[in-house]
Amino acid sequence: MIEALGRLVDSSVGIAPVDLSGGANTGKRVSLRNADAVKITLYKGAGTAGDDPVLTLKQHTASSGGTSANLAIIDHYYLKSATTLAGTETWSKVTQAAAATVSDPGGAGTSAESQQIVVIEVQASQLSDGYSYVSLDIADVGTNAQIGCVLYDLYDLRAKRKPANLAAALA
């Protein structure tokens, strides 16, 4: 059996499941040195009206420390949104002027009240010279509980390996 993990894709945590109202959430960094692109997925539960998430895409020169800058390339993202996600939803393409942020995914000031899957794709070629890491931060959503997490899926891997032999996504 030919598997995709290690040959085509690798996955890494961006933000482990957390209550997004507990303060600002800094995403872990992932390297694009060994992949052509990353699919960043936010999965969040429903929260309270007015507690809409704000996502910020960043680029970095190092796995920790170094220089960080907003990466203002998000001109579209994909969204599944429902009061309760049931697996029957279809993707909506949401367009915006190129920016480093997505405020209130899906718009209308009601994203907090829905369960959502938000997908942003970043090509390694979109990073500025000298930058090879990306991360996604989520601002504090307010005072009411709203559970969420971020997963990075690196794809078009440059070196194909058995999953156990993949380089760490931070390397």
CORWO-V139094 format. One record per backbone hydrogen bond with DSSP energy under -0.5 kcal/mol. NH is the residue of the N-H (numbers start at 0). CO is the residue of the C=O. If there is no record, write none. Layout:
nh:NH co:CO
nh:NH co:CO
This chain:
nh:2 co:0
nh:5 co:8
nh:6 co:3
nh:7 co:3
nh:8 co:3
nh:9 co:153
nh:11 co:151
nh:13 co:149
nh:14 co:149
nh:17 co:147
nh:19 co:17
nh:19 co:145
nh:21 co:18
nh:24 co:137
nh:25 co:23
nh:26 co:24
nh:27 co:13
nh:29 co:133
nh:30 co:168
nh:31 co:131
nh:34 co:31
nh:35 co:154
nh:35 co:155
nh:36 co:154
nh:37 co:121
nh:38 co:152
nh:39 co:37
nh:39 co:119
nh:40 co:38
nh:40 co:150
nh:41 co:39
nh:41 co:117
nh:42 co:40
nh:42 co:148
nh:43 co:115
nh:44 co:146
nh:46 co:111
nh:49 co:108
nh:50 co:47
nh:54 co:101
nh:55 co:136
nh:56 co:99
nh:57 co:134
nh:58 co:68
nh:59 co:132
nh:60 co:66
nh:68 co:58
nh:70 co:56
nh:71 co:69
nh:72 co:70
nh:73 co:98
nh:74 co:72
nh:76 co:93
nh:77 co:118
nh:78 co:91
nh:79 co:116
nh:81 co:114
nh:91 co:78
nh:93 co:76
nh:93 co:91
nh:94 co:92
nh:95 co:74
nh:98 co:73
nh:101 co:54
nh:103 co:52
nh:106 co:103
nh:109 co:106
nh:112 co:109
nh:113 co:110
nh:114 co:81
nh:115 co:43
nh:116 co:79
nh:117 co:41
nh:118 co:77
nh:119 co:39
nh:121 co:37
nh:123 co:35
nh:125 co:122
nh:126 co:123
nh:130 co:127
nh:131 co:59
nh:132 co:59
nh:133 co:29
nh:134 co:57
nh:136 co:55
nh:137 co:24
nh:138 co:53
nh:140 co:19
nh:147 co:17
nh:148 co:42
nh:149 co:14
nh:150 co:40
nh:151 co:11
nh:152 co:38
nh:153 co:9
nh:153 co:151
nh:154 co:36
nh:155 co:7
nh:156 co:7
nh:157 co:33
nh:158 co:33
nh:160 co:5
nh:164 co:161
nh:165 co:162
nh:170 co:167
